[in-house]
Amino acid sequence: MSNILLSERPHIGIFGDTNAGKSAIFNKILGQDMSIVSETRGTTTDPVIKVMELISFGAVALVDTAGLGDETALAQARESKTRQIFRRTTLALYIADISEFSESSYAGIKLEFEKNDIPHVLVFSKIDKVEDFQKFEEGYPNAEFVSVYDEQSVEKLKSRIVNELKKINTDNGKLLSDLLPPKSTVVLVVPIDSEAPKGRLILPQVQLIRECLDSNIKCVVVTLAELAEVLSELKRVDLVITDSQAFAEVEKIVSPDILLTSFSMLFARKKGDFSTLLSGAAGIDKLSHGDKILIAEGCSHNTSHEDIGTVKIPALLKKVTGKKLTFDIMQGHDFPGGVSEYALIIHCGGCMLTDAEMRSRIKLAIGADVPITNYGMAIAKLTGISERTIEVFK
């Protein structure tokens, strides 16, 4: 269970005002003392993420966050970190100290949860400090009431979390096995350049190979230099999957009767809104001189002269469109709260992001009326092979 990727686990975010008892509840759910618990306000600064298995549900990630409503000097930075977690959250727990409950604070955060399409549970904490909380039970019948000194109340909260997660579609979907029948044959084209990690494959390649093995699909892994020879040796090939940056070269080698797509296009379907990302590629045709484009990557890494996001895509865009364009590059969980300044957003496949975070980025772009696409779709558009690369999805 510990081998399940963080990006594949539903994220349970714990939010609330400072000193509401978030970290104490985080520790009780986890069964370990991972977060510092103190009467001093603002003890938690950066989010604390811990993976666990929630009995009767499965693998999840539990996230403790810095308190909202913090008035210290570091308040703005802390709240910014906390609100970044919104984008990754599958289910939110809003922890409220029952003796200091603010209806207005709860109403405000509830609106934010709704705006971000995050289901939530209101949890009243520290109930051992009050004699009677009947009025809260009557006013908030769907809330949970917890004391970290009462194991039964903690177990009840865990059961509630499980039930809420089961209502949410947390199935991350398939990459390939619902597109091809068992015993199909696929060829993966894996470029070996200065960007390739020494001695290992990158995550999208590993995940695809594993799904092929699990689904009784034959999988052959080759470099670009070996592709033509391997295709001539195989009796039948149903699909060729390539790294997007090699689309132009691979398309020339693979005969028209063989389906062709890319790793990032498969991830576009698994992680986000495929049709929105596909239609977003049309934004390339509308670019004008001076437009600003956001290149967004879900992971942070060193770059080289062969980097697809920071080098190859910008160069290809300038060459094909003939426009003078400027680019902002953002990596990891960094993503702007507003994107209206951009004419186009081009995103990686998102293999290191949760489904919730990828969908939130797409929703933000839609709300700002900014076209958003991904690496594979953008490169297919720029190389004139879009129709061929989406045939497998039809």
Number of C-alpha atoms within 10 A of each C-alpha: 10 10 6 11 16 18 19 19 22 26 29 23 26 29 29 25 24 23 23 25 24 28 27 23 24 25 18 18 17 18 10 10 12 16 20 10 18 13 10 9 16 20 16 21 17 15 19 17 18 16 19 17 15 17 10 10 13 12 21 24 22 26 24 28 28 30 27 22 14 17 11 10 8 11 16 14 12 21 19 13 15 24 16 17 22 24 23 24 28 25 24 22 22 23 29 26 21 20 14 10 16 12 9 9 14 17 10 10 15 18 12 14 17 11 9 18 18 19 17 22 19 20 24 25 24 22 19 15 11 9 7 10 14 9 9 14 14 10 9 13 10 11 18 19 22 25 19 19 12 12 12 12 16 19 14 14 21 17 16 15 19 16 13 14 19 12 9 12 10 15 11 14 13 15 20 21 18 11 11 16 13 14 13 17 20 24 21 23 25 22 17 14 11 12 15 14 10 10 5 9 13 12 12 19 18 12 14 21 20 13 16 22 13 11 17 14 20 16 21 17 17 18 14 18 13 11 20 16 11 16 17 10 8 11 8 12 20 17 20 24 24 26 22 24 20 16 21 15 10 22 18 10 13 17 12 10 9 14 19 24 28 26 22 24 30 22 23 28 19 20 25 22 16 19 11 16 25 22 13 22 26 17 16 21 11 11 19 14 12 11 16 18 21 21 21 25 26 21 15 12 11 6 13 12 10 14 17 18 20 19 13 14 19 16 13 15 18 14 12 12 16 12 14 14 18 14 15 12 14 19 14 14 18 14 17 12 10 11 20 14 12 20 21 27 27 25 26 22 27 24 24 21 21 25 26 24 25 22 19 19 21 21 18 18 20 15 12 13 14 19 22 29 29 26 29 32 29 27 23 23 18 20 14 12 17 18 10 15 22 18 11 17 14 5
